[in-house]
Amino acid sequence: MEWETVIGLEIHAQLSTKSKLFSGSSTEYGQEPNTQANIVDLAMPGVLPVLNTEVVRMAAMFGLAIDAPIGKANVFARKNYFYPDLPQGYQISQFDKPIVELGHMDITLENGKTKRVGITRAHLEQDAGKSLHEDFAGMTGIDLNRSGTPLLEIVSEPDMSSAKEAVAYMKKIHELVQYLGINDGNLAEGSFRCDANVSVRPKGQKELGTRAELKNINSFKFVERAINIEIERQIDIIEDGGAVVQETRLYDPDKNETRSMRSKEEANDYRYFPCPDLLPIEITDEFLAAVKATLPELPTAKFERFMSEYDLSDYDAGVLTSTRATADYFETVAKACGEPKLTANWVTGELSSHLNNDALEITESPVNAEMLTGLIKRIADKTISGKIAKEVFQALWAGEGSNDESAADKVIESKGLKQITDTGAIEAMIDEIIANNAGQVEQYRSGKEKVFGFFVGQVMKASQGKANPAQVNEMLKKKLNS
Amino acid sequence: MITKSLTELSAGLKTGDFSSIELTQYYLDRISKYDSDLNAFITVTEEQALSGAKSADEQIAAGTAGALTGIPMAHKDLFCTDGVRTTCASKMLDNFIAPYNATVVEKLNAAGMPMLGKTNMDEFAMGSSNENSYYGAVKNPWDLERVPGGSSGGSAVAVAARLAPIATGTDTGGSIRQPASLTGITGIKPTYGRVSRFGMIAYASSLDQGGIFGTSASDCAMVLETMSGFDPKDSTSVEREVPNMSATLNDSLKGLKIGLPKEFFGEGLDSSVAEVVESAIEEYKKLGAEIVEISLPNTHLAIPSYYVIAPAEASSNLSRFDGVRYGYRCEDPVDLTDMYMRSRGEGFGTEVKRRIMTGTYALSAGYYDAYYLKAQKIRRLISNDFKEAFEKVGVIMGPVAPETAFKLGEKSGDAVSMYLADIYTLSLNLAGLTGMSVPAGFSSSNKMPVGLQIIGNYFEEAKLLNVAHQYQQVTDWHKAMPAAFAQANKSGEGE
């Protein structure tokens, strides 16, 4: 039988505010346990939540970016359940009146076609703390540093039909929230993670199959693997005559399998009701207009503009707009040196491979945009050749020169890498080589034009690579043909 | 000393008739003399009281004192007090010491009022008799066999027996007005949002409101204007200017339209209570007020609506008491579920557990629409009733409770009969309005005090206090003291 998969994702994107959703505690990652938990985060008796209004602006930006209506009076609700790392005994979330309503995101499929994925809603909620089981024999430690951190939960429609599509969608959302500056994109630290709802059905069947929810997956690779392994598991069950059980499952990346966490029967009745400690968030048209005015250029628009404005290939434009930082870097350099194509080649080539090798983000690059600008200007004005430029880049990467536009000049100067364009000097080298290689001259003149490369090589060698290749070519031809 | 108003106490402190230390010690002595009979206090904070008095005396000497500086007071034991335990009268919080002050406490501390102690109450403010306390029932000073009302019974009794000149309370469904009525003192529940809820241990967040007990409306006015106001720590507190509530106390009541809701005078109202309320209305006529009969047609829905909404919110509010971070934890839990079940099972009393279970049920999947949502709709109907009424009248009057203080144990086996004690007070909390109880006389049948309820429109506390004060200018009911506790202390009197 042929099977069809249905996938929906719930993405939890931590909003990059300095303080928590309802308390003044810092949201900084990786601090000593419980050093960022105040009386509100600890849910001491009598304390009350006070909304950090910055999250409203951030959520509104997201809503505008996915063409979604913003809830004009959206409401916080309590989701009640007991867990040691949930100090209030409820999570403050949003239920029937979320801040962001129905929107959408377009993804590009492997065959190059575009598919529109519906975004049911996005709502604000508090993150929980962490239970630490390792360091306490027979006991559990609780770290509430993360408790109350603001999350935007982005819920998709069940519009994806393969793990690859799910990953493509997740990447697009990941790219978008970083573009908007509302999320730091750090999957390893859990700032961006997702739950996947997966079900299968015989191809052509209308009703959805029973779904399993895969919880808390925090890498693109694991999302793809987890979904694929879950699809296999569900198909095996059905083909063996069984039935899929609605449940929550956990993906174990070490064993590459999903395991049951709790079944539907064990699921909590969350007893949602409007949180009486908080007023509805009133959103005015003026506020929305102000937020809209601050919206940066979005990835798709930027991609298209890069292709038309800088005459880039769709591959280059895609790579250069993959993150806002990369796009900003490229555009800074391209504008400063006036050589967009050359810049594109350097950013997607030499710079990317160095960043990859050293596992650095572009924002951490030892060669900043000014330094690369200085380098590209010297290529463009033929002070150095492309080959020498790689040597200069290497020196800049290693910290030579300075960290401004003059860096490349300093390296070129100190290493004596300036291209030789002095006709007399080149001519002298050529004359000497012709004189010393009578046999090859004979061969060339008798029609073996391949030998020409030999002469070029010899001149470049003699000049330690600094002779201007175009000049060398031209002058060699003249001498050999005369 | 015990007959002096706050204004007189303030004047005595300023002129040096007595110091704040003397005044505070005077009340501490009364507490140690009488509270074993009354059980109004859970914790007496002698040390804090005297050190507060000492700094008040320094301020008075330096000439930096305010009107309330040096006057001692008591706080209901659900206002968190930095460094002093706050129990909510529950075993669950028997060992709980907050590292912060409730905003109300903070404001009154800042005003220089020494804290005598923390008063007894129904556990987590759930009750109408003050019998639901882990620390035992509070006794009514007018008859020690009778209840003082609840949930702020300890504060009411502390003021009624003159163990404190003034005391804070909270009112979720009548918890200030009903005990004020049953103990013969003045108590005001402000408009929802007028007083910060920060640091007030939540029972039902959309209904809870802090307020004050005193022996007169003018005393209440002085303290209420100090504890009111917007608090950035409480999003439901309202950004609205707090008027000088003492300034308008003497305004004339000529032409005031008083609405009498017919639903407050029907079946179930004790005739001796009705007599007292009617005679109070007669006094108001003499003061120039005009009586208008009105209707609040949805009053009968207040109890069912309240007993869905309040328990629903409570079931969620009380989830934080899980034995994990503070408060009671059971001995030797075998696992997490066991810890939750036994810590909560052993830490909460019967009425609290009853309301948690009722509320949990009301919010459950499949019942939410039928109970919680419907109760919220009724709440709107009740608010609309009042809205219409206030288009016709300035204030509304009626009884506070259907009967006077009942005997200890009389209703403790019957939750529903106990719930009816709040039949005239609940609707106000549902609407978020302000209301007060003013002593209006004594029952002809059992000689127990009876309070008159005055209900005002949103943020009209000053008007209520004015209306109450005018009545207290022409009557002496608020000056009556329970005989067993009316004796002034022998030494250090200055009377």
HADDOCK unambig.tbl for C-alpha pairs under 7 A between the chains (distance, minus, plus):
assign (segid A and resid 43 and name CA) (segid B and resid 320 and name CA) 6.70 0.50 0.50
assign (segid A and resid 45 and name CA) (segid B and resid 199 and name CA) 6.98 0.50 0.50
assign (segid A and resid 45 and name CA) (segid B and resid 201 and name CA) 5.31 0.50 0.50
assign (segid A and resid 46 and name CA) (segid B and resid 198 and name CA) 5.89 0.50 0.50
assign (segid A and resid 46 and name CA) (segid B and resid 199 and name CA) 4.07 0.50 0.50
assign (segid A and resid 46 and name CA) (segid B and resid 200 and name CA) 4.65 0.50 0.50
assign (segid A and resid 46 and name CA) (segid B and resid 201 and name CA) 3.89 0.50 0.50
assign (segid A and resid 46 and name CA) (segid B and resid 202 and name CA) 5.70 0.50 0.50
assign (segid A and resid 47 and name CA) (segid B and resid 198 and name CA) 5.56 0.50 0.50
assign (segid A and resid 47 and name CA) (segid B and resid 199 and name CA) 5.34 0.50 0.50
assign (segid A and resid 48 and name CA) (segid B and resid 198 and name CA) 6.10 0.50 0.50
assign (segid A and resid 48 and name CA) (segid B and resid 233 and name CA) 6.70 0.50 0.50
assign (segid A and resid 48 and name CA) (segid B and resid 234 and name CA) 6.18 0.50 0.50
assign (segid A and resid 50 and name CA) (segid B and resid 233 and name CA) 6.36 0.50 0.50
assign (segid A and resid 50 and name CA) (segid B and resid 234 and name CA) 6.84 0.50 0.50
assign (segid A and resid 50 and name CA) (segid B and resid 235 and name CA) 6.06 0.50 0.50
assign (segid A and resid 80 and name CA) (segid B and resid 316 and name CA) 6.74 0.50 0.50
assign (segid A and resid 84 and name CA) (segid B and resid 324 and name CA) 6.48 0.50 0.50
assign (segid A and resid 87 and name CA) (segid B and resid 320 and name CA) 6.00 0.50 0.50
assign (segid A and resid 88 and name CA) (segid B and resid 319 and name CA) 6.49 0.50 0.50
assign (segid A and resid 88 and name CA) (segid B and resid 320 and name CA) 4.67 0.50 0.50
assign (segid A and resid 89 and name CA) (segid B and resid 319 and name CA) 4.74 0.50 0.50
assign (segid A and resid 89 and name CA) (segid B and resid 320 and name CA) 5.04 0.50 0.50
assign (segid A and resid 269 and name CA) (segid B and resid 364 and name CA) 6.69 0.50 0.50
assign (segid A and resid 269 and name CA) (segid B and resid 365 and name CA) 6.51 0.50 0.50
assign (segid A and resid 271 and name CA) (segid B and resid 363 and name CA) 5.10 0.50 0.50
assign (segid A and resid 271 and name CA) (segid B and resid 364 and name CA) 5.27 0.50 0.50
assign (segid A and resid 271 and name CA) (segid B and resid 365 and name CA) 6.50 0.50 0.50
assign (segid A and resid 276 and name CA) (segid B and resid 205 and name CA) 5.80 0.50 0.50
assign (segid A and resid 276 and name CA) (segid B and resid 206 and name CA) 5.43 0.50 0.50
assign (segid A and resid 277 and name CA) (segid B and resid 205 and name CA) 6.42 0.50 0.50
assign (segid A and resid 277 and name CA) (segid B and resid 235 and name CA) 6.78 0.50 0.50
assign (segid A and resid 277 and name CA) (segid B and resid 236 and name CA) 6.41 0.50 0.50
assign (segid A and resid 278 and name CA) (segid B and resid 235 and name CA) 5.95 0.50 0.50
assign (segid A and resid 278 and name CA) (segid B and resid 236 and name CA) 6.56 0.50 0.50
assign (segid A and resid 279 and name CA) (segid B and resid 235 and name CA) 6.89 0.50 0.50
assign (segid A and resid 279 and name CA) (segid B and resid 236 and name CA) 6.77 0.50 0.50
